[in-house]
């Protein structure tokens, strides 16, 4: 079964939650390895059904001065100061078949999505502090690679984050975010056309605005010098969202949990610049 929004590509899960540090200074310039992932989550915000995934894939991390394959995606870092960063990057999410969810039976599948755009990041803590507060503000256009890269809309997700790295090597972090989207993007998940309407699924036109509120957390621990375990969880709520009244919203809250085991096969002797 394929997972869809908001579960990002496995690279994003690993770099953002497992491999990201409060500061990249002193870390290898690049790393190559493999990860195993097992997770379950709501099929989409407001869905009453859970989808699951288990797989193992390789990963690559690169922490260059300008190009970064790290911290939740890949992109070009245009501005980097101790208190502020601006990058241009992308991330993605896998799709799901309409036949896998009762609410979307007979509707179009949700395709594999790529998101591209700028992200601003304010660092609120001293760079040397073991605990780091920051605010991120990404604005990204969404494109469906399953349908000739068709444009699907805009997503804005401001997030307040806290991360902590202990001397023993374990890390933990939490984040609170607000997900908002334009009408085009909301329609992908919540619009029901007249042709798709049934006795239990009336026609509905999605509106722009709040999509969901999200509380997330993760903790990782080094099992060996080259092996690390991560457990993570996320709680989403569509209470008060712009399209809470959509017939495709079957419950107001949803949760996801998962575990990742990462093995670093090779890493550079050269260190990341910051």
N, C-alpha and C positions, 0 to 999 in steps of 0.2 A: 504494500500500500504506500502511495506517495504522500508525503506530508506537504502541507501548504502553509501560507502565511499564518503566524509570524515566525515559524521556525526557519532560520537562515541556513545557508549551506554549511556543511560541517566545518569547513575552513573558518567560517565566522564564529561558530560556537567555540572552536578551540582557541583561536587567537584572541577573542574578546573575553572569554570567561576563564580559560585554563592557562593560557600562555601570556596574557597581558600582565604587565607589572606596573606599579605606580610610576616607575621611570625605567626606560630601556637602557640607560647608561650601565655599562659593564656586562650586558647580556651579549650573546653571540650575534654577529652581524647577520648570519643566516643559520637556519636549522632545517633539517629534513628528517621526517619520521613517519610514523603511522599511528592512527587512532582507531579505537573501537567505541561505538556509541550505541546506547540503548535508551530510548525515550518514548514517552506517551504524552499526548496533549490533545486539546480540543481541535476539531477539524478546522475551525475558523472562529473568530471571536463571536460568541453568542450561540455556537453549536452545542447541542446536547450530547454529541457523540465524540468519542476519543479515538484517535488514530495512533498507531505505534510504528516504530522503526528500529531496526537493529542492523548495523553494518560496520565494516572496517574499511578504511581508505587511507591513502598516504596524505601527508600535509607538508607544506612549505611555508616557512616564515622568513621574511626579509625585512631588516630594520635599517634601511638606508637613510641618509640625511634628508632626501627629498621623496624618493619613492618608498612606500611602506606597504608591505604585505603582512599586516599585524593590526592589533587593536580593533578587531571587529570588521575587517574588510581589507580592500586594496585601494590604493589611490596615490595622488600626488599631494605632498604637503607643501602648500604655498607659503604659509607663514608659520613660524615656530618661535615662540618666546616662552619664558618660564611660566607666564600667567595666561597665555592665549595661544591657540593654534587654529589654523584654517587649512582644511584639506579638501581636495576634490576626489571623491572616491565612489566605489560601487559595492553593492552587496546583492544578495539574491535570496529567493525562497522557492522551495519545490512546490509542485502542484498536487491536486487531488482530483479523482474522478467523481463526477456527480453521483454515480451509482453506489459510491461508498458511504453516502450519507442519506438518511431518509428524507430530510428536509429538501434536498436538492435533486431528488429523483426526477429524471426527465429533463433536467436543465443542462446547460453547457458545463463542461469540465472547467475547473480552475487550473490555468496553465502555470508553467514555470516562469517566475517573474524575476527580472533584473531591475535593481534600483540604482540610479546614478545621480549625483549632485553634490553640492557643497555641505560641509559640516564645520560648525564653529564649536570650539571647546575652550571653556574657561577653567583654569586650574586654580582652585581656591586655597590650596595648602602649599607650604614650603616644599620645594622639590626633594629635600632630604628627609622629610617626615615619613615614617613608616605607614601612616594612614593618609590617604589622599581623598579630598573632596573635589569634585569637578562637576560642571554643568556642560552638557552637550546639546547642540541644536542642529540636527541634520534636516535638510530639505532635499527631497529626492524625487525625480521623475521615475515612474514605474513603467516597464515595458515587458510585454509577454513574448518570450522567446519561443513559445510553443505555437505562436501565431504570427510569424514573420516580424517579430519585434514590434507588434502593435502597441501604441501608446495607451496606457491604462489610467494615468492620472498622477496626482501629486500627493506625497505623504510628508507630514511634519511631525517629528517625535522629540520634543524637548524632554531631557532626562536629567535628574539629579542623581549622582553616583557617589558611593563611598567604597574604597578598596583599602585593604590592609595586608601588608606582607610581614610576617614574623621572621625573626632571625633563624628560626629552625627550618624555614623554607615553606611552611604552609601559608596559604593565602585565603582570604574570604572577602566577599564584596556584596553589596546590595544596591539596588537602583529603583527609583520611582519615576515613571514616565507617563506622558499623556500622548496618545496617538490620535492625530487629526488627519483628515483626508478630504480632497475635493469631491464633487459629486460624481465625477467619472470613476474615481477609484472606489468610492462607496458603492456605486452601482454594480461593480464587479461581484461584490459579496452579497448585497442586500436587495437589489431590484428584482422584482418578479413581473415579467411582461404579461400582457393579456394572453398571449399564446402559451405561456408557462403556467398560468393560473389553474388551480383545481378547486374542488369543494373545500379542501382543508388548507389551501395555499392561495389566498386572494392576491390579485394584482397589487403591486406596490412600487412606488418610485422612490429610490433612495435620495437622501439629501446630503449636502456637504456638512462637515462639522466634526464633532468628537466621534471617534471610532471605538476607543477603549481606553481604560486606565490600567496600568500594569505595575505590579510590584514583583521584583525579581531578586534572587539571591543565589550565591554559589560559594562553594568551599573546595579547595584543592589541597592535596598533601603529597609530598614526594615519597613514593614507596621505595625508590632506589635512585641513584644519581641520574639515571637516564629514563626513569619511569615515573609518571605522575597520575594520580587518580583525582577526578573531579566529580562532585555531585552538585546538581543544580535544580532549582525549582522556580516556578513563575505562577503568579495569580493574576488573572485578567478579569475585568468587570466592564460590562456594557451598560450598567445602570446609569441612566441619564444621557446615554449616547444619542446621537442624532437619529439613528435608525433602530432604536430599541423596539419600535413598533413593527418592524419588518416581520413577516411570517417566517422568515428564515432564521430569526433569532428565537431559539427554543429555551434558553436559560440565560440568566443575567451574569453568571460567573462561570469561570472555567480555570482549571489548573493544569500545569504540566510538570513532570518530574523526569529526571534522567541522570545517567552516569556516563562518564567518558574516561577511558584509559588511554593515555598517550605514551608512546615510546619514541625517544629521540635517537635516531640512527647515526646521523652525522651532524656536526656543527662546526662553524668556522672558528679558527683561532683569533681572527680579528674581532674586535668588540664594536658594538653599535655606538654611534656618536653620541646619542642621548636617548 
